[in-house]
């Protein structure tokens, strides 16, 4: 079973359709309520809803997610009955299997309740019509630039090998960065401020500064960067803090920061490899949307 614990919770929808072919006489009798086991339509509707909620018991690798809404619609055509199922959830993974399972259960129920009057019925298709939600909804952006500043006295002196910078570099590359540079700096305000100004003046799209966000005597990163920001992004900070605190209680002691200087998005995150992984999992690729907003393009 796939690990989805790193994912954000978002609204997910899926729309699926299943079809049952039947004779014109069978369809006429269903529409007139003239079938031996009673009206199969409301029974099939309940079957679809139940199956949607029970999908994880039928499909072994499906995640058990909350089902917020199910809508079931029937369409009577000349030679078939179509069932469409629309499912909504707020979850970490999609609901396409739930929608298709619900549609399949509905046509199976119709088949069961009509088989004594029509030997030639056939379930001819169960398919996903559409789905929304998750990172796939955001347009892919390529060719932007990024810089990573690693704040660490010991890494700067060569006393240990920095691991956070390469983690951020790989993640930024995976999200379409055209170039990523990494620089390791000592925990010194003057050198940090100079590099932040240089990055923004050169038009770097995203500047990530990792390390120095704690409360120790050498943790100067947020105190140095905050006065340089032209606009703050408190929503970005809130999203990151909520995400990281739900996975590590001591994350509440960190002082992350986000804002804008010119056309550069500046993000300050703790220096541990896990904190950097959390930042990328939580904030990307949504953070890239800020450049469309800076360009006046609005929301997608």
N, C-alpha and C positions, 0 to 999 in steps of 0.2 A: 504494500500500500504506500503510495507516494506521500512523502512528508510535505505538508502544506503549511506548517507552522510559521514559516517565514512570510507568508502572504498577508496582505492587508485585507480586511473585511470590506467588501463593496457590494452594491446592489447588483444582482444577477437576474437575468430573465432568459427564458428559452421557450420556443414555440415549435411544437411538433405536430405531425399529421399522420394518421393511419387510415387505411381504406379497406373496406370489406365489399367485395362484389357480391351481388345477389340478383335474383330475378326481379323483373318489374312488379310481379304479383307480390313477392315478399316485401318489397319496399312499400307498395301500396298498403299492405296489411299492417306494417309497422306504423305508418303515418295515420292509419285509421284506428289504431289501438286494437286490432283484431289478430292477436297472436296468442297461442295456447298458454304460454307461461306469463302472460301479462305484458304490460308495456316495458320493452327492454331498454328504452332510452334513459329513463331516470336511473335504472339499475346500472347501466353502463357508465353513466356520469359518476355515480358514487364509486364504482369500481376504479375509474380513472383517478379520482381523488385519493382513494385508499392506496392504490398502487404507487402513486407519486410519493406519498409519505412513507411507503414501505420499500422503496427502491433499494436501499442498502441491504435489505434482507434477501434480495433476489440477485443483485449484481455485486459480487464479493468485493471488488476493489473500489466501489463507490464510497465516498466519505458521507458520514451521517451529518446532514446539515439541516437547519431549520427551514421549513416550508412556510412562507408567509402568505402565499396566495396561489390558488389554482382555479383556472377558468376552463370549462369544457364546452365546446360548441359542436353541433351536429349539422351536417350538410347532406341533404337527400338528392342524389343525382339519378339519372335514368337507369344506370346499371350498378350503382354502388352507394354505400353510405360512408361518408368521410367524417372522421372525428379529429378535431383540432384541440390541443391542450396547451395552455399558456401557464407557465409557472414562474413565480417570483420568489427570490430569497435574498437575504443580506448575509453573505457568507464569504468564505475564502476561496471557494471553488464553484464551478458552474453547475447549472441545473438541467443541462441538456439530457442527461440520462433519466432524470426524473420525468421530464416532459415526454420523452419517447416511451418510457415504461408506462406512464399513464395512458398514452394513446393506444399502446398495444393492449393494455388490460381492457380498455373500452371495447375495442373491436373483438377481442376474444370473448367478452361477455355477450356482445351482440350475437356472435356465432353460436355460443352455447344456448342462448334463448331462442334461436331461430332454426337450429339444425333439424328439428323434426318436420319443418315445412319446406326446407330447401336443401337438397343434397349437393347442389353445385356451388355453394358459396365458397369464396376464397379470400383470405387476407393477402392483399397484393402489395402492401408496402407500409413501412414505418420509417419515417424520415424526419430529420431535423430541418425546420424551415429557417430559423434564425436564432441567434443568441446574442446577448449583450452582457457587458460587465467585465471587470478585470482590466489588466494592463493592455490587452489586445484592442481595447476601444480607443486607446490613444495613438495618434499617428506617429510613425517611426520618424525620428529626426537624425540626420547624419551630417557630418562635416563640421560640427561645432568643436570648439577647443576647450581644454581643461588644464588646470594646473593644481598640483597638490603640494602644500607646504606642510612638512612634518616638523612639529615643534618638540624637540627633545635634546636636552644637554648631552645625555649619554650617547644617543645615536649620532649626534653631531661630532662627538669626540671619538667615535668608532668603538665604543665599549660594547655595543651590541648591534646586531643587524636589524634595521627597521623592517617590520612586516606589514604595517598598516598602509604605507604608501603603495606597495605593489597590489594589495587587495583593492584599493580604490582605483588604481590604474586599470586593472582587469575589468572591474565593473563598469567604469566609464567607457572603456573600449567596447564592451558588450552592448552598451546603449547607444553606440553610434558616434562616439567622439572621434574626430579626425586626427587629433593630436593630444597627447597627455604628457606633461612634464612633471617631474618630482624633484623637490628640493628639501633637504634636511637643514633646519635652522636651530641654533641654540634658543633657549627660552629668554630671549632678549627683545624688549619692546621696540627699540629703534630699528633693528634689522627686520623684524616682522612688519612693522608699519611701512618701511621702504618697499618691501616685496609686495605688499598688498597694493600700494599705489602704483607700482610698476605693472603689476598684472592688470589692473583696471584700465590704466592708460593705454596698454597695448591691446585692449579689447578682448581679453580672455573671456570666454562665455561663462564658465563656471570655475570658481576658485574654492577649493576645499582646504581648510586648515584643520589639521588633526593634532590633538595633544594640547596640554596646558589648559584644560577646561575645568580642572578640579579646584580645590580650595587650599592647596599647598602654597608655600611662600614663593615658588617659582612658576606658579600657574597664572600666567599673565595674558593668555591669548584673548579671551573675550573682553577683558578690560582695555586691551590695545585696539582691537578691531571695532568695537561698538562705536566709538566716536568717529570712525571713518565712514560709517554707513550713511548713505543718503536717504534710504528707506529701509525700514525693518520689515521682516516677514514673520510675524508672530505665529501665523498659522502653520508655517513649516516647522517651527520650533515645537509647537504644541503636538503636531502629528508625530514628530520624532520622539519626543519625551513620552508620549502615551505608548508608542510602540516599544521603546526600549525598556520602560519601566515595567511593562507587562511581562517582560522576559527576564529582567534582572533588577531586583528591588533597589540595589545600591545605585542604579542609574539616576535616581532622584538627586544625587549629590553632584551630578555633572552640570555644567553651565553652557549648553549649546547655544548657538547664535545663528541667525540667518538674516540676510539683507541684500541690498543692491547698491552698487557704486557704478554710476554710468550705465553701461550695458552688461556689467559683470554681476552675476549672482554669487554671493559670498556665503559659504556655509562653514560653520565652525562646529566640529564634533570631537568627542573624546578620542584619545589616542590608542585605545586598545584595538586589536584586530576585530574582536567581536562587535565593538561599537561601530566600527567602520562598515562591517558587513550589514549590521542593522540599518545604518543610515542609507546605504544603497538599496536594500530590500524595501525599506519603508518609503523612501522619497523618489526613487526613480521608477519609471520615466516621467512621473507627474511633474517633477521639478522643472523639466525642460519646457513645459508649457509657459513658463514665465517669460520666455523670450518672445513668444507670440503676443503676449500681453504688453510687453515693452514696446513692441513694434506697432501697437494699436490694432492688432488683428482680433482681439477679443477671444471668446471661448470657442472651442470646436463644436 
